[in-house]
Every structure is written in C-alpha cells, then in structure tokens.
Amino acid sequence: MLARSASMRNRIAMYNGNALKIGLFGANCSSGRSATKVPERWAASWPDCLALARLADDAGLDFMLPIARWKGYGGDTDFHGRSLETIAWAVGLLCATERMTVFGTVHAPLFHPLIAAKEFVTADHIGEGRVGVNIVVGWNEGEFDMFGVKQREHDARYDYAQEWIDVVKLAWSRDGTFDFDGQYLKLKGARAYPKPYGDNRPLMMNAGSSDVGQAFALRNCDAFFVATAGSRTSLAGNAAKVAEVKAAAAKLGRQIEVFTVGQVICRPTQGEAEDYYRHVNIDNADWGAIDGMLANKSITPQTIGLEEYEKKRRYFAANAIGGYPFVGTPDRVAAELAMISQAGVRGIGLSFVNYLAEVPYFCDEVLPRLQRAGLRVAR
C-alpha cells in the first residue's frame, strides 16, 4: 500500500498499485443492480452494508460506489425502493474501514454546493483522504418532483452543474471569503473551513453519457464512469470508448481515468454460472420494475412500438441494469476483467445478486488470478 498522504496522485491511485481498480457498485440500494424477484436478492440493510465494507476492505478491494436514489421503480419488488443516503453511508463505511475509497453520490440540483462541499470535507477528514465524489446531474423526473425541483433542459443541467462544481472547488481551495456571480448561483461572502484532508481535493467522478455530459466530465473530473450501450454489451465496445475518451481529454490538455460497470455471477462451472444468470435476470426478472425504468426514459410500446419495446425490455434485463455481465468460472471472469484492463479501463464497479454471499468467492478465486496476471498487487 502506498504511504498515506492525500496527494491527488495517491487519491486517484486509491493508495495502492493495482492496475485494475475493483469496487462494489450499488450496495446502498435494495436489490443492488439486479432487478430480480429471487428471494436472495440484496436487501441493502445497514448491517449488511457494514459487513460488506469490512469484508471488501480486508480483501483489498479498492472502492465502494453508491447510487443516489430517492424513489423506487415499482414492480413486485419496488426495485431501489429502499436506499441509504450516500454521504451518510460513506461516512459510516469510512469509519469502519482502513484502506478503501468510499464515494458519496450527490445530485447537484438537490444539494446546495456549499452544503455538499462541507459534507464531503467532513467525510474526507473522517476517512483521512479516502472519500470520493460522484457528481450526478439527474434525469428521474419523479424524484425531482418529490423535492419540488423542476428539471432543466438537458444541456442547461450541465451549465448549472458547471457552476455547482466551480463553487465546490472554490470552497475547498479559496482562503478567506469569496463571491460567486453565475447565471444560476449567486453567493456573497462565502467561506468554508476546514479544507479537504491534506489540502488536496477529493477524487471526483461523473457518468454523463451524452456528448454534453462527457464534455463536463472531461473538464472537471478525475474519472469518467462509462456505461454506454456498446460498453454494456461488448468488451470491444469498452476499448473503443476508452480510446474516444482519452483522445478527447488529450485535446483539453487533461488526463482522465475511465471506469465501467458490470454484474458478476461467478461459479465453479460455466454451466452453473449461466444457469443462475438466466434464473436471476430473465426467468425471475422484475418486469414491472424494468417497465418503470424504461417509462422514466420515455420508452414505452407507444413510443417505439411493441416489437422494439420487447427487445429493449429484454436488453435492459440482461445488460443495462447491472452493466456488462461477467458470467462464468473464476478463470473466465478473470480473463474478461483482464481484457477490459488491457483495453485501458482503469477500474470497474461490480455488482452481485447478493454481495455478502458472492463477494467472498470472487475475492478468493478471481483476485488471485488477477494478481498472477499482473493486474493486482498481493496484499
């Protein structure tokens, strides 16, 4: 492990020499990243999240990344209907761990930037430089209605987010007081103390999928979380997306790390893994919840036609919720993770049907294979 100093280099490296960063994604939400009705699906209780964080930290996993969710998607399980608020969740996990980075995910339009800046600095001091910030602009109209906040037009959301992140960075870096006179934010005599741990700001990540969203990430963030249609269904798609992002960053004179997502179903035999994958994601899919997610994106049989809708529905169940499916033996899963690393992906947020039940096998069997491949360092 690298010496503990909160330099940006060490923050981005997550204080270790692992070439491929591996984390757990979505464990703060009920059902995690699997819209399924199987009874063993993830409950996202605080005791389970705490046990999972300690297990992952002991095993040498690099990060935990939550989803900012305020309202479920319906269906038989009310997918994501129960969730733990992400900054408080991150603080609790930072107190219980020693090595890993823990992200908080914040909707910029719902959190005043000075409040968010203070919350993350507090978490950063508690974790001694191990907190990360995942910035989301928001897309779920139903969630915004809960707060009485009107969604802006798509590109304007990122104009607001630019002002938001500018204020946060000023709060973290500016001595004394400062004013901010933007189109959306107007602050007088703002101040914020203390500054982040070690006087280096937290690691920042964004996952905007549109051209405008990608441009925002390239200007402002250290990591870009990619979950495009191509990267969800194809390892080659990951390589193409990484090349595109890296080239765009280079034009701005910046470097940015690329992360992606995936669902792992790892079993001793390929047949066992594939059978369970179908059992969870297709045979026992929560189709009502999937319909709710699609409707939030204005995708219905009326908007795209019944035949196309059925294709889209099955695609969502199989790929789009949990990300690219890593399904198979430890050898197979390790080989596919090695392939995305070779494509230039710096890290991956993984989900499991039941994290506590399945992560130990992944850590015992897949991580040593990645160490032998030179992608992870022995602890």
C-alpha positions, 0 to 999 in steps of 0.5 A: 500500500502506498504511504498515506498522504492525500496527494491527488496522485495517491487519491486517484491511485486509491493508495495502492498499485493495482492496475485494475481498480475493483469496487462494489457498485450499488450496495446502498440500494435494495436489490443492488443492480439486479432487478430480480424477484429471487428471494436472495436478492440484496436487501441493502440493510445497514448491517449488511452494508457494514459487513460488506465494507469490512469484508471488501476492505480486508480483501483489498478491494479498492472502492465502494460506489453508491447510487443516489436514489430517492424513489423506487421503480415499482414492480413486485419488488419496488426495485431501489425502493429502499436506499441509504443516503450516500454521504451518510453511508460513506461516512459510516463505511469510512469509519469502519474501514482502513484502506478503501475509497468510499464515494458519496453520490450527490445530485447537484440540483438537490444539494446546495454546493456549499452544503455538499462541499462541507459534507464531503470535507467532513467525510474526507477528514473522517476517512483521512483522504479516502472519500470520493465524489460522484457528481450526478446531474439527474434525469428521474423526473419523479424524484425531482418532483418529490423535492419540488425541483423542476428539471432543466433542459438537458444541456442547461443541467450541465451549465448549472452543474458547471457552476455547482462544481466551480463553487465546490472547488472554490470552497475547498481551495479559496482562503478567506471569503469569496463571491460567486456571480453565475447565471444560476448561483449567486453567493456573497461572502462565502467561506468554508473551513476546514479544507479537504484532508491534506489540502488536496481535493477529493477524487471526483467522478461523473457518468454523463453519457451524452456528448454534453455530459462527457464534455463536463466530465472531461473538464472537471473530473478525475474519472469518467464512469462509462456505461454506454450501450456498446460498453454494456454489451461488448468488451470491444465496445469498452476499448473503443470508448476508452480510446474516444475518451482519452483522445478527447481529454488529450485535446483539453490538455487533461488526463482522465481515468475511465471506469465501467460497470458490470454484474458478476455471477461467478461459479465453479462451472460455466454451466452453473454460472449461466444457469443462475444468470438466466434464473436471476435476470430473465426467468425471475426478472422484475418486469414491472420494475424494468417497465418503470425504468424504461417509462422514466426514459420515455420508452414505452410500446407507444413510443417505439412500438411493441416489437422494439419495446420487447427487445429493449425490455429484454436488453435492459434485463440482461445488460443495462441494469447491472452493466456488462455481465461477467458470467462464468468460472473464476478463470473466465471472469478473470480473463474478461476483467483482464481484457477490459484492463488491457483495453485501458479501463482503469477500474470497474464497479461490480455488482452481485445478486447478493454481495455478502454471499458472492463477494467472498468467492470472487475475492478468493478465486478471481483476485488471485488470478488477477494478481498472477496476471499482473493486474493486482498487487498481493496484499 
